[in-house]
Amino acid sequence: MKYLRQLCIIMLVSFAGEAVRAILPFPIPASIYGLVIMMVLLMTKLLPLSAVEETADFLVGIMPVMFIPAAVGLMGAWGELRPVLLPVAAILVITTVLVMAVTGRITQLLMKMRKGGR
């Protein structure tokens, strides 16, 4: 019963993200809104981590399984993807490196700020 309650909380926050996406005119996916709502709830302690921890750990643990249907779909669309494979691969590599670099720099900046504040 505990896991069902935790799943319901996660789904409720996800639904709140869907509602925010329907209200706001920005091109941001509902899942991002849901993640932000969950982060705010957890950071403000309005929702204690223990209220969703076990189910969230389980969902993160099985996340790789969720990519199987997408991979099978890509294999089925190989004919359409083949002509654009090189540009898509280049974009994937460039954006991955860019995201890693920006994330690293921001993390270093935050660590310096935190260290300087102490």
Secondary structure as UniProt FT lines:
FT   HELIX           2..23
FT   HELIX           30..43
FT   TURN            44..45
FT   HELIX           49..51
FT   HELIX           53..61
FT   HELIX           63..66
FT   HELIX           68..76
FT   HELIX           78..81
FT   HELIX           82..84
FT   HELIX           85..117
//
